[in-house]
């Protein structure tokens, strides 16, 4: 249990990465519990005079940024972002699996529009190999076709169902989310390429463009890996 005043692993990673942001930057604001700490930390710095613009990757990150005083912009106005800070469901070296929050399509658009992409995680999310199910944003009419194509690639895809609602999880873009289990993913780049060729998949959750990882530890320290 975290003691009063003690920094937890997620908070340590998020806050440490937030100091990469400098005055005048346009910042990609990722989605998830670890990234939330980075957004809150940036909000505190904005109150102290930091001048930045944020590009949110979801309604969740947009709401949190607004609540913390961060001015928002869009990729139409700033197609090249200085830095993007986001979380991951699992990461191994420079490849990550994202999409637990069903926002990986917009997250990937922002990540690939950034000069520098930083992933913030707690140590439980770091693994020697990737074996987490891969989130897929799928056109509703293509659900069964996608399941068939994933099976041909050696995986098993299931429709993600809502927790506090009946029916499937719906992305911010109005699509279904499926989770494809490939067990151990030996070659993330190759699987990413093959999933990108599947008809009906809007976007998959394998990210292979990570520039740095900030790994928060239980003792509040942060391990930094750069690629």
VODRENVO-79585 format. One record per atom (N, C-alpha, C, CB): x, y, z. Coordinates in steps of 0.2 Angstrom, whole numbers, plus 5000, padded with zeros to 4 digits. Glycine has a CB too. Example, Ala and Ser with C-alpha at 12.3 -4.5 7.8 and 13.67 -1.06 7.14 Angstrom:
<pts>
506649725039;506249785039;506649845039;505749785045;506449895035;506849955036;506450005039;507049975029;
</pts>
This chain:
<pts>
500449945000;500050005000;500450065000;499550005006;500350114996;500750174995;500650215002;500550214989;501150245005;501150285011;501050355008;501850275015;500750395013;500550465011;501250505009;500350505017;501150535003;501750575001;502250524996;502150605006;502150464996;502550414992;502350414985;502550344995;502750414980;502650414973;502550344971;503150454969;502050324968;501950254965;502250254958;501250234964;502350194956;502750174950;502450214944;502750104948;501850214943;501550244937;501650324938;500750234937;501550354944;501650424945;502350444943;501450444952;502850404946;503550414945;503650424937;503950364948;503450374933;503550374926;503250434923;503350304923;502650444924;502250494921;502550564922;501550494923;502750574929;502950644931;503650654928;502950654938;504150604928;504750604925;504750624918;505150544927;504350594914;504350604907;504050674906;503950554904;503650704910;503350764909;503850824908;502850784914;504450804912;505050854912;505350864905;505450844917;505250814900;505450824894;505150874890;505350754890;504550904892;504250954888;504551024890;503450944890;504651054885;504951124886;504451174883;505651134882;504651244885;504151294883;504151304876;504451364886;503551314873;503351324866;503251254863;503951354863;503251204866;503151134862;502351124861;503451084867;502251084856;501651054855;501750974857;501351054847;501250954862;501350894865;500750844864;501450904873;500950784862;500450734861;500250704868;500650674857;499650704870;499350684876;499050614876;498850734879;499350564878;499150494878;498550484882;499650454879;498350424882;497750404886;497950344891;497150374881;497650344897;497750294902;498050324908;498250244899;498050274913;498150294920;498850324921;498050234925;499350294918;500050324919;500150384915;500550264916;499850394909;499950454906;499550514909;499650454898;499050494913;498650544917;499150584921;498050514920;499550544924;500050584929;500450634925;500450524933;500650614919;501050664915;500650724914;501350634909;500050714912;499550774910;499450814916;498950744907;499350784922;499250824928;499850864930;499050774934;500450834929;501050864930;501150924926;501650814930;501050914919;501050964914;500651024916;500950944907;500051004919;499551054921;499851104926;498851024923;500151074931;500451114936;500951154934;500751064942;501351134929;501851174926;501551234922;502351134922;501051224919;500651274915;500451324920;500051244911;500251304925;500051364930;500551404933;499651324936;501151374932;501851404934;502151444928;502351364937;501751444922;502051484917;502251444910;502551524919;502251384911;502451344905;501951354899;502451264906;502251374893;501751384887;501851324882;502051454884;501251284882;501251224878;500551224875;501451164881;500551184870;499851164867;499851084867;499751194860;499251054868;499150984869;498750954863;498950964875;498950904860;498550864856;498250804859;498950844849;497650794861;497350734864;497250674860;496750754868;497350624863;497250554859;496550524860;497850504860;496150554864;495550524866;495150584870;495550464870;494450564870;494050614874;494250614881;493250594874;494550554884;494750554891;495350604892;494950484892;495850604887;496450644888;496250714887;497050624883;495750734882;495550794881;495250824887;495050804875;494750784891;494450814897;494950824902;493950764899;495450784903;495950784908;496350844907;496350724909;496550854901;497050914899;496650984901;497250914892;496050984899;495651044900;495551054907;494951034896;495451004911;495351014918;495951044922;495150944921;496551024918;497151044921;497451104918;497650994921;497051144914;497251204911;497751204905;497651244916;497751144902;498151144896;497751164890;498451064895;498051204886;497651224880;497751174874;497951294877;497251164871;497251104866;497251134859;496651064867;497551094854;497551104847;497451044843;498251134845;497451044837;497350984833;497950974828;496650994829;497950914825;498450894820;498350944814;498450824818;497750964812;497651004807;498051074807;496851024806;498051094814;498451164815;499151144816;498151194821;499351084819;500051074820;500151004818;500151084828;500250984812;500350924809;501050884812;500350924802;501450924814;502150894817;502150914824;502750924813;502150864828;502150874836;502850864838;501650824839;503050904843;503750904846;503850834850;503850964851;503350814854;503450754858;502750724860;503850774865;502750664860;502150624862;502250584868;501850584856;501850584873;501950544879;501350504880;502050594886;501450434880;500850394880;501050334884;500650374873;500550294886;500650234890;500650174885;500150224895;500650114888;500650044885;500349994889;501350024882;500049944886;499849884889;500349834891;499249844885;500849834886;501449794887;502049824882;501349724886;502649824885;503149844880;503749804881;503349924882;504149794875;504749754875;505249784870;504649674873;505749814873;506249854869;505849914866;506549804864;505949914859;505549974856;504949964853;506050004851;504649904855;503949884852;503449884858;503949814848;502849914857;502349914862;501649884859;502249984865;501249864864;500549844863;500149894866;500449774864;499749934863;499249984866;498549964863;499550054864;498049994867;497349994865;496949964870;497349944859;497149964876;496749944882;496249984883;497149934888;496350054881;495850104882;495450114876;496150164885;495550074871;495150074864;495350144861;494450074866;495850174862;496050234858;496650224854;496150284864;496850164852;497550154849;497550184842;497650084849;496950194838;497050224832;497250294832;496350224828;496950334836;497150404837;497750414840;496550444841;497950364845;498650364848;499150354843;498650314854;499050314838;499550294833;499650354828;499350234829;499050384827;499150444822;499550504826;498350474821;499450514832;499850564836;500550544836;499450574843;500650474838;501350454839;501750464833;501350384841;501450444827;501750444821;501850524818;501450404815;501450564821;501550634819;502050674824;500850674820;502350634828;502850664833;503550654831;502650634840;503950704833;504650694832;504950644837;505050764833;504650644843;504950604848;504350564852;505350644853;504350504852;503850464855;504050424862;503550414850;503750444867;503950424874;503450374877;504150474879;503550314879;503050274882;503250274890;503050204879;502750284894;502750284901;502450224904;502550354904;502750184908;502450124910;502650114918;502550064906;502350074921;502650044927;502949974926;502050034933;503349954930;503849894928;503449834927;504249884934;502849824929;502449764928;502249764920;501749764932;502249824917;502049824909;502649804905;501849884908;503249804908;503849784904;503949714904;504549824907;504149684898;504249614897;504849594892;503549584894;505149544893;505649524888;505349504882;506049454891;504749484881;504449464875;503749494875;504449394873;503449504869;502749534869;502249464869;502649574863;501749464873;501349404873;500649434875;501549354878;500549494875;499849524877;499449524871;499949604879;498749514871;498349514866;498349584862;497549504868;498349584856;498349644852;497649674850;498749634845;497549734853;496949764852;496849784844;496849834856;496249774841;496149794835;495449834834;496049734830;495549894831;494949934830;494649904823;495050014829;494049884823;493749854817;493049884815;493649774819;492949884809;492349904806;491849854808;492349914798;491249874811;490749834813;490549774808;490149864815;490449794802;490249744797;490749694795;490049784791;491449714797;491949664796;492149624802;492549704793;491749614807;491949584813;492149504811;491449584818;491749474808;491849404807;492449394802;491149364804;492449434797;492949434792;493649444795;492949484786;493749494800;494349504804;494549444808;494249564808;494049414811;494149354815;494449294811;493449324818;494149294805;494449234800;495149254798;493949234794;495349314796;495949334794;496449324800;495949404792;496249344806;496749344812;496849264813;496349374818;496349224812;496449154813;497049124808;495849114812;496949154802;497449134797;498149154798;497249164790;498249204802;498849234805;499149194811;498849304806;498749144813;498949114819;498649134826;499649104819;498149184825;497949214832;497149194833;497949284831;496949214838;496249204840;495949274842;496149154845;495449304838;495149364840;494449364843;495149404834;494349404848;493749404851;493449474852;493749374859;492849484852;492549554852;492549574860;491849554850;492849634861;492849664868;492149684870;493349714868;491949664875;491249684878;491349734883;490849624880;490749774884;490749824889;490749804896;490249874887;491049844900;490949824907;490349854911;491649844911;490249914910;489649944913;489149964908;489950014916;489049924902;488549934897;488449864894;488749984892;487849854891;487749794887;488049804880;486949774887;488349754877;488549754871;489349764870;488149804867;489549774864;490249784863;490549854865;490449774856;491249854866;491549924867;491549954861;492249914870;491450024861;491450064854;491950114855;490750094853;492350124850;492950164850;492650234849;493450154845;493050284850;492850354849;492750374842;493450404851;492950324838;492750334830;492150294828;493350304826;491850264833;491150224832;491250154829;490850264827;491850124831;492050054828;492050004834;492650054824;492049944832;492149894837;492849884839;491849824835;492949854845;493649834847;493649764848;493849874854;494149734845;494349654846;495049654849;494249624839;495149594852;495749584855;496049514852;495749574863;496549514849;496849464845;497449434849;497049484838;497349364851;497849334855;498349294850;497549294861;498949314850;499449274846;499949244850;499849324841;499849234857;500249204862;500949244861;500449134860;501549214861;502149254860;502249284853;502749204862;502349344853;502449384847;503249384846;502149454847;503549344842;504249344841;504449404836;504449284838;504049424832;504249474827;503749524826;504449444820;503749574831;503149624831;503049664824;503249674836;503649684821;503649724815;503249684810;504349734813;503449614809;503149574804;502349564805;503449504803;502149554811;501449544813;501149614812;501349524820;501449664813;501149734812;500949744805;501549784815;501449724801;501349734794;500749694791;502049714790;500749624793;500249584791;499549604793;500349514793;499449624799;498849654802;498649714798;498849664809;499049754796;498949814792;498649804786;499549864792;498749744783;498549724777;497849684777;499049674773;497549674783;496949644784;496349684783;496849614791;495849664778;495349704777;494849714783;494949674771;494649774784;494149784790;494449804796;493749714791;495149794797;495449824803;495649894801;496149784804;495349944805;495550014805;496250024807;495050054809;496449994813;497150004815;497249954821;497250074818;497849924821;498049884826;498449914832;498449824823;498549874837;498849904843;499649894844;498549884849;499949874839;500649864839;501049924837;500949804834;501449954841;501850014840;502549994839;501650074845;502850014834;503549994833;504050054832;503649954827;503750114834;504150184833;504350214840;503750224829;504450174845;504550204851;505250234852;504450154857;505350294854;506050324855;506350314862;505950394853;505850314867;506150304873;505550274878;506350374876;505850234883;505350214888;505550234895;505350134888;505050264899;505150284906;504750224910;504850354907;505150184914;504850134917;504950154925;505250064916;504350154928;504250174935;504350114939;503550214936;504750124944;504850064949;504450074955;505550054950;504350014959;503950024965;504250064971;503949954968;504950074970;505250124975;505250194973;506050104976;504950214967;504850274965;505350304960;504850324971;505850254959;506350274954;506150264947;507050234955;506450284942;506250274935;506850254931;505950344932;506750204927;507250174923;507150204916;507350094922;507650234912;507550264906;507950224901;507750334906;507550204895;507850164890;507750214883;507650094889;508250224880;508150264873;508450214868;508650324874;508150224862;508250184856;508450234850;507650144854;
</pts>
